[in-house]
């Protein structure tokens, strides 16, 4: 059984921002220790880092393996951070954003640079991923069969629906967030790429279960019920089986109040080219944003996916 870390006490966004060295006001004040390579902070970059801090502290620790290797997790989190802000960062900015000691961050960044996974501009000492990362991720991208179309699909859905768009895959007994497109100014709640939830505990997981052979899905559900540490984690197997049958019939799942109170979600399965790596793309947001538009949003999801799938 994979251990699950207890969820830490939630911090306010202002507390998260103060951890980065900024004041409590809405305006971002320049602080030399957090940006020692320029005379004035890039406001857009700092805004992204402020939002990233709230993501890291408020949302990311949902269900993560308890026996994680710290150095491996730090490497991955550095690349997730650079993907989030989409700009080169200094060592000080990386350390401040992720809450790492400066010395260990510097050693990690220098190792990744010498190995060719990070590049530096030299003069301003900012770092960005190299093309080696793109090459490493190329073959699984082909296996899923969607290539870059899935990212364009998600961006179009976000622009059309003005709701959070999430992409999920199955990772063992969990549903994992692969990519998220959301409003950068939203402060009430965030999801973070890489987060995992039990397949039976989230709407995307139930969609992923619905595309599996029935016998395999039932084995997974029984295993998760057996491994549950709280009564609330045990699901009603006949009810879930009926829900999966409805997902197969309708081609989508609509839920509300499953992952978070007051929220709703619409998820649609995407099958890979070889059929053995299903994905789920979904729209999520407050119930009052989704419930009145349910039919419209379902039609938009299905039509957009069909259009991109023919390309």
C-alpha positions in Angstrom: 0.0 0.0 0.0 1.3 3.4 -0.9 1.6 5.6 2.2 -0.2 9.0 2.1 1.2 12.0 3.8 -1.1 13.9 6.2 -2.4 17.2 4.7 -0.5 20.1 6.3 -2.4 23.0 7.8 -3.5 25.4 5.1 -1.7 28.7 4.9 -3.3 31.9 3.7 -2.1 33.3 0.4 -0.6 36.3 2.2 1.4 33.9 4.3 2.6 32.1 1.2 3.6 35.4 -0.3 5.5 36.4 2.8 7.4 33.1 2.6 8.7 34.4 -0.8 10.0 37.6 0.9 7.3 39.9 -0.3 5.2 42.2 1.9 1.5 41.6 2.6 0.2 44.3 0.3 -1.1 43.5 -3.2 1.7 45.4 -4.9 4.9 43.4 -5.4 7.9 45.2 -3.8 11.3 44.6 -5.1 13.6 42.6 -2.8 17.2 42.1 -3.8 17.6 38.8 -2.0 14.8 37.3 -4.2 16.1 38.8 -7.4 19.8 39.6 -7.3 20.4 39.6 -11.1 18.3 42.7 -12.1 17.6 46.2 -10.9 13.8 45.9 -10.8 11.7 42.8 -10.7 9.6 41.8 -13.7 6.1 42.3 -12.3 4.5 39.6 -14.5 7.1 37.1 -13.4 6.7 38.0 -9.7 2.9 37.7 -10.1 3.3 34.3 -11.5 5.6 33.3 -8.6 3.1 34.7 -6.1 0.4 32.5 -7.6 2.8 29.5 -7.7 3.4 29.9 -4.0 -0.3 29.6 -3.3 -0.5 26.6 -5.6 2.4 24.8 -3.9 1.2 25.5 -0.4 -2.6 25.4 -0.7 -3.3 22.7 -3.2 -0.5 20.4 -4.1 -0.2 18.0 -1.1 -3.4 15.9 -1.6 -2.2 12.4 -1.9 1.5 11.9 -2.4 3.8 8.8 -1.7 5.1 9.1 1.9 8.4 7.5 1.0 9.4 10.0 -1.7 13.1 10.5 -2.5 13.6 14.2 -1.6 16.3 14.9 -4.3 14.2 13.3 -7.0 11.1 15.3 -6.0 13.2 18.5 -6.0 14.4 17.9 -9.5 10.9 17.4 -10.8 9.6 20.4 -8.9 12.2 22.7 -10.4 11.1 21.7 -13.9 7.4 22.1 -12.9 8.2 25.6 -11.6 9.9 26.6 -14.8 7.0 25.2 -16.8 4.6 27.2 -14.7 6.3 30.6 -15.0 7.5 30.1 -18.6 10.5 32.3 -18.1 14.1 31.7 -17.0 14.7 32.1 -13.3 17.6 32.8 -11.0 18.7 30.3 -8.3 17.4 32.7 -5.7 14.0 32.8 -7.4 13.8 29.0 -7.6 14.8 28.7 -3.9 12.3 31.3 -2.8 9.4 29.9 -4.8 9.9 26.3 -3.7 11.0 27.0 -0.1 14.4 25.2 -0.6 17.7 26.3 1.1 19.7 28.5 -1.3 22.8 26.3 -1.0 21.1 23.0 -1.9 19.2 24.7 -4.7 22.4 26.1 -6.2 24.0 22.6 -6.1 20.9 21.1 -7.7 20.7 23.7 -10.5 24.5 23.5 -11.2 24.2 19.7 -11.5 21.3 19.9 -13.9 23.2 22.5 -15.9 26.3 20.4 -16.2 24.2 17.4 -17.2 22.6 19.4 -20.0 19.1 19.5 -18.7 19.2 23.3 -17.8 20.7 26.1 -19.8 21.9 29.5 -18.5 22.2 32.8 -20.1 25.5 33.3 -18.3 25.4 37.1 -17.7 22.2 37.3 -15.6 22.5 33.8 -14.3 19.0 32.8 -15.2 18.2 29.2 -15.9 15.7 27.5 -18.3 15.1 23.9 -19.5 17.1 22.6 -22.4 15.9 20.7 -25.5 17.0 17.4 -23.7 13.8 17.7 -21.7 11.7 17.9 -24.9 13.5 14.9 -26.4 12.9 12.8 -23.3 9.2 13.5 -23.4 8.8 12.9 -27.1 8.1 9.1 -27.3 5.4 9.0 -24.7 3.7 11.9 -26.4 3.6 9.9 -29.6 2.3 6.8 -27.6 -0.7 8.8 -26.4 -1.4 9.7 -30.0 -2.5 13.3 -29.5 1.0 15.0 -29.8 0.6 18.8 -29.3 -3.1 18.8 -30.2 -4.1 18.1 -26.7 -2.5 21.4 -25.4 -4.2 23.4 -28.2 -7.5 21.6 -27.4 -7.2 22.6 -23.7 -6.4 26.2 -24.6 -9.4 26.4 -26.9 -11.7 24.9 -24.3 -10.5 27.5 -21.7 -11.1 30.4 -24.1 -14.5 29.1 -25.0 -15.8 28.0 -21.5 -13.8 30.4 -19.2 -13.5 27.5 -16.8 -10.5 25.5 -15.5 -9.5 22.8 -18.0 -7.7 19.7 -16.6 -6.0 16.7 -18.2 -5.7 13.5 -16.2 -4.1 10.1 -16.7 -4.2 6.9 -14.6 -1.1 6.3 -12.5 -1.5 3.0 -10.8 -4.4 3.3 -8.3 -4.5 7.1 -8.7 -5.8 9.7 -11.1 -3.0 12.2 -11.8 -3.3 15.8 -13.0 -1.1 16.0 -16.1 -1.8 19.6 -17.2 -4.0 22.4 -16.1 -5.2 25.6 -17.8 -6.9 28.0 -15.4 -7.4 31.7 -14.7 -4.1 33.0 -13.4 -5.9 35.6 -11.2 -8.1 33.1 -9.4 -7.2 32.9 -5.7 -9.8 30.8 -4.0 -8.5 27.4 -5.0 -6.0 25.9 -7.5 -5.0 22.5 -8.8 -1.4 21.6 -9.5 -0.1 19.4 -12.3 1.3 16.3 -10.7 -1.3 16.0 -7.9 -2.8 12.6 -7.5 -6.1 11.3 -6.0 -7.5 7.8 -5.5 -9.3 6.6 -8.6 -12.5 6.2 -6.7 -12.2 9.5 -4.9 -12.4 11.9 -7.8 -14.5 12.4 -10.9 -11.6 12.0 -13.3 -10.7 8.7 -11.7 -14.2 7.4 -12.2 -14.0 8.3 -15.9 -10.7 6.5 -16.1 -12.2 3.4 -14.4 -15.1 3.4 -16.9 -12.9 2.8 -19.9 -11.2 -0.2 -18.3 -12.5 -3.8 -18.8 -15.2 -4.4 -16.2 -13.2 -7.1 -14.3 -10.1 -5.0 -14.1 -12.1 -1.9 -12.8 -13.8 -4.1 -10.2 -10.4 -5.4 -9.0 -9.1 -1.9 -8.6 -12.2 -0.7 -6.7 -12.1 -3.6 -4.3 -8.4 -3.0 -3.8 -8.9 0.7 -3.0 -11.7 -0.2 -0.6 -9.5 -2.7 1.2 -6.7 -0.2 1.5 -8.9 2.6 2.7 -7.8 4.1 6.0 -11.1 6.0 6.6 -14.7 5.0 6.3 -15.3 7.9 3.9 -12.9 6.4 1.4 -14.9 3.2 1.0 -17.2 3.4 -2.0 -20.5 1.6 -2.7 -19.4 -0.8 -5.4 -22.8 -1.4 -7.1 -23.5 2.3 -7.2 -20.1 3.0 -8.7 -20.5 0.2 -11.2 -23.8 1.8 -12.3 -22.2 5.2 -12.6 -19.4 3.8 -14.8 -22.1 2.2 -17.0 -23.8 5.6 -17.4 -20.4 7.2 -18.3 -19.9 4.6 -21.0 -23.4 5.2 -22.3 -23.3 9.0 -22.3 -19.7 9.5 -23.1 -19.0 11.9 -20.2 -19.4 12.3 -16.5 -21.0 15.3 -14.7 -20.5 15.6 -10.9 -20.7 18.2 -8.2 -19.4 18.3 -4.7 -17.1 15.3 -5.3 -13.6 16.7 -4.9 -14.5 20.1 -3.3 -17.8 21.4 -1.9 -19.5 23.9 -4.1 -17.7 22.8 -7.3 -18.8 20.9 -10.4 -16.9 18.9 -13.0 -17.6 17.5 -16.5 -15.1 14.9 -17.7 -14.7 13.1 -21.1 -12.4 10.2 -21.8 -9.8 10.4 -24.5 -8.4 7.1 -25.9 -4.8 6.9 -27.0 -3.7 5.6 -30.4 -3.2 2.1 -29.0 -6.1 2.2 -26.6 -4.0 1.3 -23.5 -3.3 4.8 -22.1 -6.6 6.6 -21.7 -6.7 10.3 -20.7 -9.5 12.4 -19.3 -10.1 16.1 -20.2 -12.5 18.0 -18.0 -14.0 21.4 -17.2 -14.2 22.4 -13.5 -15.4 25.4 -11.5 -18.0 26.6 -9.1 -21.3 24.9 -9.4 -23.1 28.1 -10.2 -20.8 28.6 -13.2 -21.4 25.1 -14.6 -24.9 23.9 -13.6 -26.9 26.4 -15.7 -24.6 25.8 -18.7 -24.4 22.0 -18.3 -25.8 21.0 -21.7 -23.9 23.7 -23.5 -20.6 22.8 -21.9 -21.1 19.1 -22.6 -21.8 19.8 -26.2 -18.7 22.1 -26.4 -16.5 19.4 -24.8 -17.7 16.6 -27.1 -17.6 18.7 -30.3 -14.2 20.2 -29.6 -12.7 16.8 -28.8 -14.2 15.2 -31.9 -12.8 18.0 -34.1 -9.3 17.7 -32.7 -9.4 13.9 -32.8 -10.0 14.0 -36.6 -6.8 16.1 -37.2 
